[in-house]
Amino acid sequence: MSYGIENFAQNGFAFPMRGISADAAADWVERYAFYERMLGMKGRVGILRFKPHLAFTWMYDLVANPDVLDQIERIIGPDILCVGSIVWLKDAHDPAFVSWHQATV
């Protein structure tokens, strides 16, 4: 299945798109969880939730990861500028409801 710009324009989604490895993702989640625990703010709005790439280099490294950017470039082209980021973390088996949403780039 093609997941380039044509598929995105026609269907409104693109998958599968892997930008980081499972190990890298697990490391990122653990770093995030550490700061949540340290700050006592699990699930609450705070510095880790909105524009965290401005506060933490490890978050910026995720935003600026060449493999992630390559996947984004396949959809929107090479002019990429991150003006905002948000973390929306929902643990596996968490009974909380997350309504249908669209991830934007």
N, C-alpha and C positions, 0 to 999 in steps of 0.2 A: 504494500500500500504506500502510495506517495503521501508524504506529509509536508510538502512544500507550500509555497504561497497559494498555489491554485487550490489545493485541498482546503486550506484555511479560509480562503475567500468563498469557496463554494459551500463548505460545511460548518464553518465557524469554530473548528477545533483542529488541533494537530497533535497526533500521538502515534506511536510512543516516541518521546524525546528524552533521551538520557543525557544530562549534562554533567553529572558527577556520579562516582561509583557508590555502591551501597555502603562501603566502608567509610567513604568521605561523608556521606549523608549521616551515618550513625555518629561519627565524630562531631559533626556540626550540631546535631540534636543534643548530644551529651554536653557540649559547651553551653548551649542555650539553657538546658535544664540546670546546669551548675549555677548560672547567673540567676535563674528564677529562684532556686533554693537559697542562694546567698542573700538575695534582696527580699526574700519572703513575698514574692509577687506572682505566684503561679496563676496564669490566666487573667491577670489584671493589666490594664493599660499602663504603660510606662516606657522607659527608655529602650527596653528590649523590643517593644512592639512596633513603634512607629519610627521609621527612618533609622533603624539600628545600624545600617552600614556607615552612618556618619559618626557613630560612637565607638564602634569596635572594629579593629582591623580584620578580625576573622570573619566578620559579617561582610565587610567590604570585599574580602577575598572571594567570597561566594558570588557577590554581585559582579565582580570583575573577572571571574574565572573564564579563561578562554574557551573551554569546552561548553560552558553555559552560554556564553556570548555567540558561539558558532550556531547553537540551536536557535537562539532568538533571531540571529541574522537570516536564517532560512525563511523566517516568516516576515520580518519587517525590513530587511536589508541591512546594510553596513552602518548606517548613521544611528548609533545607539547611544542614548543618554539616560542614565538613571536619575530621575528627579525625586523619586520616593521609593520607599520599600516598606513592607509591613510583614510581620510574622503572624501567621494564623495557624497555630499549632493545636492539633487535636490528637491526643494519644489514641493508640489502637484500643478498641473495646470501650472507649469513653462513651457513655450513654447520651452525652449532650447532642443536640440536634444542630446540624449545620445545613441551612437551606441551600438550594441550588444557587451557585454563584459562578462567576466567570473570573478566571485569573487573567490579569492584564499585564502587559509588558510596557 
